[in-house]
Amino acid sequence: VDERQLPQFDRTTNGDWYYPTNYPVRDYQYTMVQVALLQNTLVSLPTGLGKTFIAAVLMYNYY
């Protein structure tokens, strides 16, 4: 797969990105989203700690 054809995070936004505020902010989720926006990341968490939430926030920021 040619990586140039994959969606990229727009680095010209000066680091601005969206994180929902209508849910309690969990520091570890916030940090994982922040890191995953700019590099490949594998998220491994126990059930119920927000893997789907992290993925949804990332997708929202890409699209």
PDBQT receptor file of N, H, CA, C and O in Angstrom, charges set to zero:
ATOM      1  N   VAL A   1       0.846  -1.177   0.000  1.00  0.00    +0.000 N 
ATOM      2  CA  VAL A   1       0.000   0.000   0.000  1.00  0.00    +0.000 C 
ATOM      3  C   VAL A   1       0.890   1.238   0.000  1.00  0.00    +0.000 C 
ATOM      4  O   VAL A   1       1.820   1.357   0.797  1.00  0.00    +0.000 OA
ATOM      5  N   ASP A   2       0.589   2.137  -0.893  1.00  0.00    +0.000 N 
ATOM      6  H   ASP A   2      -0.167   2.041  -1.541  1.00  0.00    +0.000 HD
ATOM      7  CA  ASP A   2       1.328   3.396  -0.967  1.00  0.00    +0.000 C 
ATOM      8  C   ASP A   2       0.822   4.329   0.129  1.00  0.00    +0.000 C 
ATOM      9  O   ASP A   2      -0.331   4.759   0.100  1.00  0.00    +0.000 OA
ATOM     10  N   GLU A   3       1.683   4.642   1.091  1.00  0.00    +0.000 N 
ATOM     11  H   GLU A   3       2.620   4.293   1.115  1.00  0.00    +0.000 HD
ATOM     12  CA  GLU A   3       1.276   5.467   2.234  1.00  0.00    +0.000 C 
ATOM     13  C   GLU A   3       0.855   6.871   1.828  1.00  0.00    +0.000 C 
ATOM     14  O   GLU A   3       0.124   7.529   2.568  1.00  0.00    +0.000 OA
ATOM     15  N   ARG A   4       1.295   7.342   0.677  1.00  0.00    +0.000 N 
ATOM     16  H   ARG A   4       1.889   6.807   0.076  1.00  0.00    +0.000 HD
ATOM     17  CA  ARG A   4       0.903   8.689   0.230  1.00  0.00    +0.000 C 
ATOM     18  C   ARG A   4      -0.584   8.756  -0.098  1.00  0.00    +0.000 C 
ATOM     19  O   ARG A   4      -1.162   9.842  -0.117  1.00  0.00    +0.000 OA
ATOM     20  N   GLN A   5      -1.206   7.615  -0.356  1.00  0.00    +0.000 N 
ATOM     21  H   GLN A   5      -0.737   6.733  -0.342  1.00  0.00    +0.000 HD
ATOM     22  CA  GLN A   5      -2.625   7.580  -0.686  1.00  0.00    +0.000 C 
ATOM     23  C   GLN A   5      -3.510   7.463   0.548  1.00  0.00    +0.000 C 
ATOM     24  O   GLN A   5      -4.725   7.631   0.452  1.00  0.00    +0.000 OA
ATOM     25  N   LEU A   6      -2.920   7.180   1.699  1.00  0.00    +0.000 N 
ATOM     26  H   LEU A   6      -1.933   7.044   1.776  1.00  0.00    +0.000 HD
ATOM     27  CA  LEU A   6      -3.690   7.045   2.930  1.00  0.00    +0.000 C 
ATOM     28  C   LEU A   6      -3.991   8.412   3.518  1.00  0.00    +0.000 C 
ATOM     29  O   LEU A   6      -3.218   9.348   3.312  1.00  0.00    +0.000 OA
ATOM     30  N   PRO A   7      -5.102   8.556   4.250  1.00  0.00    +0.000 N 
ATOM     31  CA  PRO A   7      -5.405   9.852   4.871  1.00  0.00    +0.000 C 
ATOM     32  C   PRO A   7      -4.323  10.236   5.871  1.00  0.00    +0.000 C 
ATOM     33  O   PRO A   7      -3.817   9.392   6.611  1.00  0.00    +0.000 OA
ATOM     34  N   GLN A   8      -3.978  11.502   5.885  1.00  0.00    +0.000 N 
ATOM     35  H   GLN A   8      -4.389  12.188   5.284  1.00  0.00    +0.000 HD
ATOM     36  CA  GLN A   8      -2.952  12.011   6.780  1.00  0.00    +0.000 C 
ATOM     37  C   GLN A   8      -3.553  13.087   7.671  1.00  0.00    +0.000 C 
ATOM     38  O   GLN A   8      -4.485  13.787   7.275  1.00  0.00    +0.000 OA
ATOM     39  N   PHE A   9      -3.013  13.212   8.869  1.00  0.00    +0.000 N 
ATOM     40  H   PHE A   9      -2.255  12.644   9.190  1.00  0.00    +0.000 HD
ATOM     41  CA  PHE A   9      -3.427  14.288   9.760  1.00  0.00    +0.000 C 
ATOM     42  C   PHE A   9      -2.840  15.582   9.231  1.00  0.00    +0.000 C 
ATOM     43  O   PHE A   9      -1.659  15.635   8.888  1.00  0.00    +0.000 OA
ATOM     44  N   ASP A  10      -3.646  16.619   9.161  1.00  0.00    +0.000 N 
ATOM     45  H   ASP A  10      -4.606  16.576   9.439  1.00  0.00    +0.000 HD
ATOM     46  CA  ASP A  10      -3.207  17.906   8.618  1.00  0.00    +0.000 C 
ATOM     47  C   ASP A  10      -2.313  18.615   9.626  1.00  0.00    +0.000 C 
ATOM     48  O   ASP A  10      -2.799  19.183  10.603  1.00  0.00    +0.000 OA
ATOM     49  N   ARG A  11      -1.024  18.581   9.391  1.00  0.00    +0.000 N 
ATOM     50  H   ARG A  11      -0.628  18.119   8.598  1.00  0.00    +0.000 HD
ATOM     51  CA  ARG A  11      -0.067  19.192  10.316  1.00  0.00    +0.000 C 
ATOM     52  C   ARG A  11      -0.073  20.719  10.234  1.00  0.00    +0.000 C 
ATOM     53  O   ARG A  11       0.554  21.378  11.063  1.00  0.00    +0.000 OA
ATOM     54  N   THR A  12      -0.766  21.290   9.256  1.00  0.00    +0.000 N 
ATOM     55  H   THR A  12      -1.275  20.755   8.582  1.00  0.00    +0.000 HD
ATOM     56  CA  THR A  12      -0.816  22.751   9.130  1.00  0.00    +0.000 C 
ATOM     57  C   THR A  12      -1.828  23.379  10.081  1.00  0.00    +0.000 C 
ATOM     58  O   THR A  12      -1.980  24.600  10.096  1.00  0.00    +0.000 OA
ATOM     59  N   THR A  13      -2.512  22.577  10.864  1.00  0.00    +0.000 N 
ATOM     60  H   THR A  13      -2.389  21.585  10.852  1.00  0.00    +0.000 HD
ATOM     61  CA  THR A  13      -3.515  23.112  11.791  1.00  0.00    +0.000 C 
ATOM     62  C   THR A  13      -2.891  23.593  13.090  1.00  0.00    +0.000 C 
ATOM     63  O   THR A  13      -3.599  23.938  14.036  1.00  0.00    +0.000 OA
ATOM     64  N   ASN A  14      -1.571  23.616  13.135  1.00  0.00    +0.000 N 
ATOM     65  H   ASN A  14      -0.995  23.336  12.366  1.00  0.00    +0.000 HD
ATOM     66  CA  ASN A  14      -0.837  24.071  14.321  1.00  0.00    +0.000 C 
ATOM     67  C   ASN A  14      -1.170  23.257  15.564  1.00  0.00    +0.000 C 
ATOM     68  O   ASN A  14      -1.187  23.786  16.676  1.00  0.00    +0.000 OA
ATOM     69  N   GLY A  15      -1.429  21.993  15.374  1.00  0.00    +0.000 N 
ATOM     70  H   GLY A  15      -1.415  21.563  14.471  1.00  0.00    +0.000 HD
ATOM     71  CA  GLY A  15      -1.689  21.128  16.520  1.00  0.00    +0.000 C 
ATOM     72  C   GLY A  15      -3.109  21.193  17.044  1.00  0.00    +0.000 C 
ATOM     73  O   GLY A  15      -3.398  20.612  18.091  1.00  0.00    +0.000 OA
ATOM     74  N   ASP A  16      -4.005  21.880  16.353  1.00  0.00    +0.000 N 
ATOM     75  H   ASP A  16      -3.771  22.352  15.503  1.00  0.00    +0.000 HD
ATOM     76  CA  ASP A  16      -5.406  21.942  16.785  1.00  0.00    +0.000 C 
ATOM     77  C   ASP A  16      -6.104  20.637  16.418  1.00  0.00    +0.000 C 
ATOM     78  O   ASP A  16      -6.012  20.174  15.281  1.00  0.00    +0.000 OA
ATOM     79  N   TRP A  17      -6.793  20.057  17.376  1.00  0.00    +0.000 N 
ATOM     80  H   TRP A  17      -6.867  20.433  18.299  1.00  0.00    +0.000 HD
ATOM     81  CA  TRP A  17      -7.564  18.857  17.121  1.00  0.00    +0.000 C 
ATOM     82  C   TRP A  17      -8.724  18.808  18.103  1.00  0.00    +0.000 C 
ATOM     83  O   TRP A  17      -8.735  19.514  19.111  1.00  0.00    +0.000 OA
ATOM     84  N   TYR A  18      -9.698  17.966  17.793  1.00  0.00    +0.000 N 
ATOM     85  H   TYR A  18      -9.690  17.393  16.973  1.00  0.00    +0.000 HD
ATOM     86  CA  TYR A  18     -10.926  17.908  18.578  1.00  0.00    +0.000 C 
ATOM     87  C   TYR A  18     -10.909  16.746  19.564  1.00  0.00    +0.000 C 
ATOM     88  O   TYR A  18     -10.506  15.631  19.235  1.00  0.00    +0.000 OA
ATOM     89  N   TYR A  19     -11.358  17.042  20.780  1.00  0.00    +0.000 N 
ATOM     90  H   TYR A  19     -11.685  17.949  21.046  1.00  0.00    +0.000 HD
ATOM     91  CA  TYR A  19     -11.541  16.014  21.802  1.00  0.00    +0.000 C 
ATOM     92  C   TYR A  19     -12.865  16.321  22.493  1.00  0.00    +0.000 C 
ATOM     93  O   TYR A  19     -13.055  17.436  22.980  1.00  0.00    +0.000 OA
ATOM     94  N   PRO A  20     -13.787  15.355  22.546  1.00  0.00    +0.000 N 
ATOM     95  CA  PRO A  20     -15.110  15.625  23.119  1.00  0.00    +0.000 C 
ATOM     96  C   PRO A  20     -15.043  16.030  24.591  1.00  0.00    +0.000 C 
ATOM     97  O   PRO A  20     -14.264  15.484  25.373  1.00  0.00    +0.000 OA
ATOM     98  N   THR A  21     -15.866  16.983  24.933  1.00  0.00    +0.000 N 
ATOM     99  H   THR A  21     -16.498  17.426  24.298  1.00  0.00    +0.000 HD
ATOM    100  CA  THR A  21     -15.914  17.450  26.327  1.00  0.00    +0.000 C 
ATOM    101  C   THR A  21     -17.203  17.025  27.022  1.00  0.00    +0.000 C 
ATOM    102  O   THR A  21     -17.421  17.357  28.187  1.00  0.00    +0.000 OA
ATOM    103  N   ASN A  22     -18.058  16.289  26.306  1.00  0.00    +0.000 N 
ATOM    104  H   ASN A  22     -17.881  16.019  25.359  1.00  0.00    +0.000 HD
ATOM    105  CA  ASN A  22     -19.308  15.846  26.921  1.00  0.00    +0.000 C 
ATOM    106  C   ASN A  22     -19.156  14.499  27.633  1.00  0.00    +0.000 C 
ATOM    107  O   ASN A  22     -20.139  13.928  28.106  1.00  0.00    +0.000 OA
ATOM    108  N   TYR A  23     -17.930  13.998  27.705  1.00  0.00    +0.000 N 
ATOM    109  H   TYR A  23     -17.132  14.461  27.320  1.00  0.00    +0.000 HD
ATOM    110  CA  TYR A  23     -17.592  12.802  28.475  1.00  0.00    +0.000 C 
ATOM    111  C   TYR A  23     -16.495  13.180  29.458  1.00  0.00    +0.000 C 
ATOM    112  O   TYR A  23     -15.743  14.122  29.210  1.00  0.00    +0.000 OA
ATOM    113  N   PRO A  24     -16.393  12.461  30.569  1.00  0.00    +0.000 N 
ATOM    114  CA  PRO A  24     -15.280  12.745  31.486  1.00  0.00    +0.000 C 
ATOM    115  C   PRO A  24     -13.942  12.531  30.770  1.00  0.00    +0.000 C 
ATOM    116  O   PRO A  24     -13.756  11.531  30.078  1.00  0.00    +0.000 OA
ATOM    117  N   VAL A  25     -13.032  13.459  30.939  1.00  0.00    +0.000 N 
ATOM    118  H   VAL A  25     -13.183  14.272  31.501  1.00  0.00    +0.000 HD
ATOM    119  CA  VAL A  25     -11.720  13.351  30.300  1.00  0.00    +0.000 C 
ATOM    120  C   VAL A  25     -10.833  12.449  31.153  1.00  0.00    +0.000 C 
ATOM    121  O   VAL A  25     -10.523  12.757  32.304  1.00  0.00    +0.000 OA
ATOM    122  N   ARG A  26     -10.439  11.340  30.564  1.00  0.00    +0.000 N 
ATOM    123  H   ARG A  26     -10.690  11.090  29.629  1.00  0.00    +0.000 HD
ATOM    124  CA  ARG A  26      -9.508  10.428  31.235  1.00  0.00    +0.000 C 
ATOM    125  C   ARG A  26      -8.128  10.709  30.659  1.00  0.00    +0.000 C 
ATOM    126  O   ARG A  26      -7.929  10.631  29.447  1.00  0.00    +0.000 OA
ATOM    127  N   ASP A  27      -7.189  11.029  31.512  1.00  0.00    +0.000 N 
ATOM    128  H   ASP A  27      -7.350  11.092  32.497  1.00  0.00    +0.000 HD
ATOM    129  CA  ASP A  27      -5.862  11.451  31.066  1.00  0.00    +0.000 C 
ATOM    130  C   ASP A  27      -5.193  10.447  30.135  1.00  0.00    +0.000 C 
ATOM    131  O   ASP A  27      -4.567  10.843  29.152  1.00  0.00    +0.000 OA
ATOM    132  N   TYR A  28      -5.315   9.156  30.427  1.00  0.00    +0.000 N 
ATOM    133  H   TYR A  28      -5.823   8.834  31.226  1.00  0.00    +0.000 HD
ATOM    134  CA  TYR A  28      -4.642   8.156  29.593  1.00  0.00    +0.000 C 
ATOM    135  C   TYR A  28      -5.257   8.102  28.199  1.00  0.00    +0.000 C 
ATOM    136  O   TYR A  28      -4.543   7.878  27.222  1.00  0.00    +0.000 OA
ATOM    137  N   GLN A  29      -6.581   8.303  28.090  1.00  0.00    +0.000 N 
ATOM    138  H   GLN A  29      -7.161   8.485  28.884  1.00  0.00    +0.000 HD
ATOM    139  CA  GLN A  29      -7.216   8.320  26.774  1.00  0.00    +0.000 C 
ATOM    140  C   GLN A  29      -6.782   9.555  25.989  1.00  0.00    +0.000 C 
ATOM    141  O   GLN A  29      -6.461   9.471  24.804  1.00  0.00    +0.000 OA
ATOM    142  N   TYR A  30      -6.776  10.683  26.658  1.00  0.00    +0.000 N 
ATOM    143  H   TYR A  30      -7.037  10.751  27.622  1.00  0.00    +0.000 HD
ATOM    144  CA  TYR A  30      -6.366  11.934  26.022  1.00  0.00    +0.000 C 
ATOM    145  C   TYR A  30      -4.940  11.810  25.482  1.00  0.00    +0.000 C 
ATOM    146  O   TYR A  30      -4.662  12.210  24.351  1.00  0.00    +0.000 OA
ATOM    147  N   THR A  31      -4.050  11.258  26.289  1.00  0.00    +0.000 N 
ATOM    148  H   THR A  31      -4.277  10.933  27.207  1.00  0.00    +0.000 HD
ATOM    149  CA  THR A  31      -2.652  11.101  25.886  1.00  0.00    +0.000 C 
ATOM    150  C   THR A  31      -2.524  10.143  24.707  1.00  0.00    +0.000 C 
ATOM    151  O   THR A  31      -1.749  10.394  23.784  1.00  0.00    +0.000 OA
ATOM    152  N   MET A  32      -3.278   9.048  24.732  1.00  0.00    +0.000 N 
ATOM    153  H   MET A  32      -3.908   8.844  25.482  1.00  0.00    +0.000 HD
ATOM    154  CA  MET A  32      -3.214   8.086  23.628  1.00  0.00    +0.000 C 
ATOM    155  C   MET A  32      -3.700   8.704  22.327  1.00  0.00    +0.000 C 
ATOM    156  O   MET A  32      -3.104   8.475  21.274  1.00  0.00    +0.000 OA
ATOM    157  N   VAL A  33      -4.767   9.480  22.385  1.00  0.00    +0.000 N 
ATOM    158  H   VAL A  33      -5.250   9.666  23.240  1.00  0.00    +0.000 HD
ATOM    159  CA  VAL A  33      -5.260  10.156  21.186  1.00  0.00    +0.000 C 
ATOM    160  C   VAL A  33      -4.213  11.135  20.675  1.00  0.00    +0.000 C 
ATOM    161  O   VAL A  33      -3.934  11.181  19.477  1.00  0.00    +0.000 OA
ATOM    162  N   GLN A  34      -3.646  11.902  21.562  1.00  0.00    +0.000 N 
ATOM    163  H   GLN A  34      -3.873  11.865  22.535  1.00  0.00    +0.000 HD
ATOM    164  CA  GLN A  34      -2.650  12.907  21.192  1.00  0.00    +0.000 C 
ATOM    165  C   GLN A  34      -1.455  12.260  20.474  1.00  0.00    +0.000 C 
ATOM    166  O   GLN A  34      -0.980  12.782  19.466  1.00  0.00    +0.000 OA
ATOM    167  N   VAL A  35      -0.984  11.153  20.982  1.00  0.00    +0.000 N 
ATOM    168  H   VAL A  35      -1.370  10.729  21.801  1.00  0.00    +0.000 HD
ATOM    169  CA  VAL A  35       0.159  10.459  20.376  1.00  0.00    +0.000 C 
ATOM    170  C   VAL A  35      -0.248   9.801  19.057  1.00  0.00    +0.000 C 
ATOM    171  O   VAL A  35       0.490   9.873  18.075  1.00  0.00    +0.000 OA
ATOM    172  N   ALA A  36      -1.411   9.163  19.034  1.00  0.00    +0.000 N 
ATOM    173  H   ALA A  36      -2.010   9.104  19.832  1.00  0.00    +0.000 HD
ATOM    174  CA  ALA A  36      -1.841   8.408  17.860  1.00  0.00    +0.000 C 
ATOM    175  C   ALA A  36      -2.172   9.298  16.666  1.00  0.00    +0.000 C 
ATOM    176  O   ALA A  36      -2.204   8.815  15.534  1.00  0.00    +0.000 OA
ATOM    177  N   LEU A  37      -2.415  10.573  16.891  1.00  0.00    +0.000 N 
ATOM    178  H   LEU A  37      -2.389  10.965  17.810  1.00  0.00    +0.000 HD
ATOM    179  CA  LEU A  37      -2.698  11.471  15.775  1.00  0.00    +0.000 C 
ATOM    180  C   LEU A  37      -1.501  11.619  14.843  1.00  0.00    +0.000 C 
ATOM    181  O   LEU A  37      -1.680  11.843  13.646  1.00  0.00    +0.000 OA
ATOM    182  N   LEU A  38      -0.304  11.500  15.362  1.00  0.00    +0.000 N 
ATOM    183  H   LEU A  38      -0.158  11.319  16.334  1.00  0.00    +0.000 HD
ATOM    184  CA  LEU A  38       0.888  11.781  14.564  1.00  0.00    +0.000 C 
ATOM    185  C   LEU A  38       1.770  10.576  14.281  1.00  0.00    +0.000 C 
ATOM    186  O   LEU A  38       2.739  10.691  13.530  1.00  0.00    +0.000 OA
ATOM    187  N   GLN A  39       1.460   9.424  14.864  1.00  0.00    +0.000 N 
ATOM    188  H   GLN A  39       0.673   9.330  15.474  1.00  0.00    +0.000 HD
ATOM    189  CA  GLN A  39       2.279   8.247  14.591  1.00  0.00    +0.000 C 
ATOM    190  C   GLN A  39       1.452   6.977  14.750  1.00  0.00    +0.000 C 
ATOM    191  O   GLN A  39       0.430   6.972  15.436  1.00  0.00    +0.000 OA
ATOM    192  N   ASN A  40       1.902   5.909  14.113  1.00  0.00    +0.000 N 
ATOM    193  H   ASN A  40       2.732   5.914  13.555  1.00  0.00    +0.000 HD
ATOM    194  CA  ASN A  40       1.225   4.623  14.255  1.00  0.00    +0.000 C 
ATOM    195  C   ASN A  40       1.242   4.203  15.714  1.00  0.00    +0.000 C 
ATOM    196  O   ASN A  40       2.261   4.314  16.395  1.00  0.00    +0.000 OA
ATOM    197  N   THR A  41       0.104   3.720  16.180  1.00  0.00    +0.000 N 
ATOM    198  H   THR A  41      -0.724   3.629  15.626  1.00  0.00    +0.000 HD
ATOM    199  CA  THR A  41      -0.033   3.396  17.599  1.00  0.00    +0.000 C 
ATOM    200  C   THR A  41      -0.862   2.128  17.766  1.00  0.00    +0.000 C 
ATOM    201  O   THR A  41      -1.851   1.925  17.062  1.00  0.00    +0.000 OA
ATOM    202  N   LEU A  42      -0.458   1.295  18.683  1.00  0.00    +0.000 N 
ATOM    203  H   LEU A  42       0.346   1.460  19.255  1.00  0.00    +0.000 HD
ATOM    204  CA  LEU A  42      -1.233   0.122  19.072  1.00  0.00    +0.000 C 
ATOM    205  C   LEU A  42      -1.767   0.376  20.468  1.00  0.00    +0.000 C 
ATOM    206  O   LEU A  42      -0.998   0.580  21.407  1.00  0.00    +0.000 OA
ATOM    207  N   VAL A  43      -3.092   0.365  20.606  1.00  0.00    +0.000 N 
ATOM    208  H   VAL A  43      -3.717   0.199  19.844  1.00  0.00    +0.000 HD
ATOM    209  CA  VAL A  43      -3.721   0.611  21.905  1.00  0.00    +0.000 C 
ATOM    210  C   VAL A  43      -4.151  -0.727  22.495  1.00  0.00    +0.000 C 
ATOM    211  O   VAL A  43      -4.935  -1.460  21.892  1.00  0.00    +0.000 OA
ATOM    212  N   SER A  44      -3.640  -1.029  23.655  1.00  0.00    +0.000 N 
ATOM    213  H   SER A  44      -3.004  -0.434  24.145  1.00  0.00    +0.000 HD
ATOM    214  CA  SER A  44      -3.973  -2.270  24.350  1.00  0.00    +0.000 C 
ATOM    215  C   SER A  44      -4.442  -1.914  25.756  1.00  0.00    +0.000 C 
ATOM    216  O   SER A  44      -3.649  -1.518  26.611  1.00  0.00    +0.000 OA
ATOM    217  N   LEU A  45      -5.744  -2.062  25.977  1.00  0.00    +0.000 N 
ATOM    218  H   LEU A  45      -6.388  -2.384  25.283  1.00  0.00    +0.000 HD
ATOM    219  CA  LEU A  45      -6.352  -1.743  27.271  1.00  0.00    +0.000 C 
ATOM    220  C   LEU A  45      -7.323  -2.854  27.658  1.00  0.00    +0.000 C 
ATOM    221  O   LEU A  45      -7.856  -3.534  26.781  1.00  0.00    +0.000 OA
ATOM    222  N   PRO A  46      -7.560  -3.050  28.944  1.00  0.00    +0.000 N 
ATOM    223  CA  PRO A  46      -8.587  -4.007  29.367  1.00  0.00    +0.000 C 
ATOM    224  C   PRO A  46      -9.981  -3.563  28.897  1.00  0.00    +0.000 C 
ATOM    225  O   PRO A  46     -10.196  -2.402  28.547  1.00  0.00    +0.000 OA
ATOM    226  N   THR A  47     -10.895  -4.496  28.901  1.00  0.00    +0.000 N 
ATOM    227  H   THR A  47     -10.720  -5.438  29.186  1.00  0.00    +0.000 HD
ATOM    228  CA  THR A  47     -12.270  -4.231  28.499  1.00  0.00    +0.000 C 
ATOM    229  C   THR A  47     -12.868  -3.086  29.309  1.00  0.00    +0.000 C 
ATOM    230  O   THR A  47     -12.728  -3.028  30.530  1.00  0.00    +0.000 OA
ATOM    231  N   GLY A  48     -13.535  -2.182  28.604  1.00  0.00    +0.000 N 
ATOM    232  H   GLY A  48     -13.649  -2.229  27.611  1.00  0.00    +0.000 HD
ATOM    233  CA  GLY A  48     -14.256  -1.105  29.270  1.00  0.00    +0.000 C 
ATOM    234  C   GLY A  48     -13.454   0.142  29.568  1.00  0.00    +0.000 C 
ATOM    235  O   GLY A  48     -13.953   1.043  30.243  1.00  0.00    +0.000 OA
ATOM    236  N   LEU A  49     -12.218   0.222  29.081  1.00  0.00    +0.000 N 
ATOM    237  H   LEU A  49     -11.812  -0.510  28.533  1.00  0.00    +0.000 HD
ATOM    238  CA  LEU A  49     -11.405   1.399  29.386  1.00  0.00    +0.000 C 
ATOM    239  C   LEU A  49     -11.283   2.383  28.224  1.00  0.00    +0.000 C 
ATOM    240  O   LEU A  49     -10.545   3.364  28.320  1.00  0.00    +0.000 OA
ATOM    241  N   GLY A  50     -12.005   2.127  27.118  1.00  0.00    +0.000 N 
ATOM    242  H   GLY A  50     -12.604   1.330  27.041  1.00  0.00    +0.000 HD
ATOM    243  CA  GLY A  50     -12.121   3.162  26.109  1.00  0.00    +0.000 C 
ATOM    244  C   GLY A  50     -11.370   2.999  24.808  1.00  0.00    +0.000 C 
ATOM    245  O   GLY A  50     -11.032   4.000  24.176  1.00  0.00    +0.000 OA
ATOM    246  N   LYS A  51     -11.095   1.778  24.380  1.00  0.00    +0.000 N 
ATOM    247  H   LYS A  51     -11.370   0.965  24.893  1.00  0.00    +0.000 HD
ATOM    248  CA  LYS A  51     -10.425   1.597  23.090  1.00  0.00    +0.000 C 
ATOM    249  C   LYS A  51     -11.290   2.123  21.954  1.00  0.00    +0.000 C 
ATOM    250  O   LYS A  51     -10.787   2.799  21.057  1.00  0.00    +0.000 OA
ATOM    251  N   THR A  52     -12.576   1.822  21.980  1.00  0.00    +0.000 N 
ATOM    252  H   THR A  52     -12.984   1.272  22.709  1.00  0.00    +0.000 HD
ATOM    253  CA  THR A  52     -13.477   2.285  20.932  1.00  0.00    +0.000 C 
ATOM    254  C   THR A  52     -13.601   3.798  20.960  1.00  0.00    +0.000 C 
ATOM    255  O   THR A  52     -13.642   4.432  19.906  1.00  0.00    +0.000 OA
ATOM    256  N   PHE A  53     -13.661   4.380  22.130  1.00  0.00    +0.000 N 
ATOM    257  H   PHE A  53     -13.627   3.865  22.987  1.00  0.00    +0.000 HD
ATOM    258  CA  PHE A  53     -13.719   5.838  22.263  1.00  0.00    +0.000 C 
ATOM    259  C   PHE A  53     -12.476   6.480  21.647  1.00  0.00    +0.000 C 
ATOM    260  O   PHE A  53     -12.584   7.464  20.916  1.00  0.00    +0.000 OA
ATOM    261  N   ILE A  54     -11.305   5.932  21.939  1.00  0.00    +0.000 N 
ATOM    262  H   ILE A  54     -11.217   5.133  22.534  1.00  0.00    +0.000 HD
ATOM    263  CA  ILE A  54     -10.056   6.458  21.390  1.00  0.00    +0.000 C 
ATOM    264  C   ILE A  54     -10.088   6.378  19.864  1.00  0.00    +0.000 C 
ATOM    265  O   ILE A  54      -9.733   7.341  19.184  1.00  0.00    +0.000 OA
ATOM    266  N   ALA A  55     -10.509   5.241  19.328  1.00  0.00    +0.000 N 
ATOM    267  H   ALA A  55     -10.797   4.459  19.880  1.00  0.00    +0.000 HD
ATOM    268  CA  ALA A  55     -10.589   5.073  17.878  1.00  0.00    +0.000 C 
ATOM    269  C   ALA A  55     -11.572   6.062  17.263  1.00  0.00    +0.000 C 
ATOM    270  O   ALA A  55     -11.298   6.625  16.203  1.00  0.00    +0.000 OA
ATOM    271  N   ALA A  56     -12.705   6.280  17.910  1.00  0.00    +0.000 N 
ATOM    272  H   ALA A  56     -12.927   5.823  18.771  1.00  0.00    +0.000 HD
ATOM    273  CA  ALA A  56     -13.707   7.213  17.388  1.00  0.00    +0.000 C 
ATOM    274  C   ALA A  56     -13.176   8.643  17.358  1.00  0.00    +0.000 C 
ATOM    275  O   ALA A  56     -13.408   9.366  16.389  1.00  0.00    +0.000 OA
ATOM    276  N   VAL A  57     -12.476   9.052  18.393  1.00  0.00    +0.000 N 
ATOM    277  H   VAL A  57     -12.288   8.464  19.180  1.00  0.00    +0.000 HD
ATOM    278  CA  VAL A  57     -11.909  10.405  18.431  1.00  0.00    +0.000 C 
ATOM    279  C   VAL A  57     -10.869  10.559  17.322  1.00  0.00    +0.000 C 
ATOM    280  O   VAL A  57     -10.815  11.598  16.666  1.00  0.00    +0.000 OA
ATOM    281  N   LEU A  58     -10.057   9.548  17.113  1.00  0.00    +0.000 N 
ATOM    282  H   LEU A  58     -10.101   8.703  17.646  1.00  0.00    +0.000 HD
ATOM    283  CA  LEU A  58      -9.056   9.602  16.040  1.00  0.00    +0.000 C 
ATOM    284  C   LEU A  58      -9.721   9.712  14.675  1.00  0.00    +0.000 C 
ATOM    285  O   LEU A  58      -9.317  10.529  13.848  1.00  0.00    +0.000 OA
ATOM    286  N   MET A  59     -10.735   8.893  14.439  1.00  0.00    +0.000 N 
ATOM    287  H   MET A  59     -11.063   8.229  15.111  1.00  0.00    +0.000 HD
ATOM    288  CA  MET A  59     -11.429   8.945  13.148  1.00  0.00    +0.000 C 
ATOM    289  C   MET A  59     -12.090  10.299  12.939  1.00  0.00    +0.000 C 
ATOM    290  O   MET A  59     -12.072  10.832  11.830  1.00  0.00    +0.000 OA
ATOM    291  N   TYR A  60     -12.665  10.853  13.977  1.00  0.00    +0.000 N 
ATOM    292  H   TYR A  60     -12.680  10.420  14.878  1.00  0.00    +0.000 HD
ATOM    293  CA  TYR A  60     -13.301  12.169  13.875  1.00  0.00    +0.000 C 
ATOM    294  C   TYR A  60     -12.290  13.231  13.447  1.00  0.00    +0.000 C 
ATOM    295  O   TYR A  60     -12.621  14.116  12.658  1.00  0.00    +0.000 OA
ATOM    296  N   ASN A  61     -11.086  13.152  13.949  1.00  0.00    +0.000 N 
ATOM    297  H   ASN A  61     -10.817  12.433  14.589  1.00  0.00    +0.000 HD
ATOM    298  CA  ASN A  61     -10.066  14.137  13.613  1.00  0.00    +0.000 C 
ATOM    299  C   ASN A  61      -9.482  13.939  12.218  1.00  0.00    +0.000 C 
ATOM    300  O   ASN A  61      -8.961  14.889  11.633  1.00  0.00    +0.000 OA
ATOM    301  N   TYR A  62      -9.556  12.741  11.679  1.00  0.00    +0.000 N 
ATOM    302  H   TYR A  62      -9.979  11.969  12.154  1.00  0.00    +0.000 HD
ATOM    303  CA  TYR A  62      -9.043  12.493  10.333  1.00  0.00    +0.000 C 
ATOM    304  C   TYR A  62     -10.068  12.839   9.265  1.00  0.00    +0.000 C 
ATOM    305  O   TYR A  62      -9.702  13.233   8.157  1.00  0.00    +0.000 OA
ATOM    306  N   TYR A  63     -11.337  12.696   9.585  1.00  0.00    +0.000 N 
ATOM    307  H   TYR A  63     -11.635  12.376  10.485  1.00  0.00    +0.000 HD
ATOM    308  CA  TYR A  63     -12.369  12.909   8.581  1.00  0.00    +0.000 C 
ATOM    309  C   TYR A  63     -13.258  14.011   9.010  1.00  0.00    +0.000 C 
ATOM    310  O   TYR A  63     -14.202  14.354   8.298  1.00  0.00    +0.000 OA
TER     311      TYR A  63
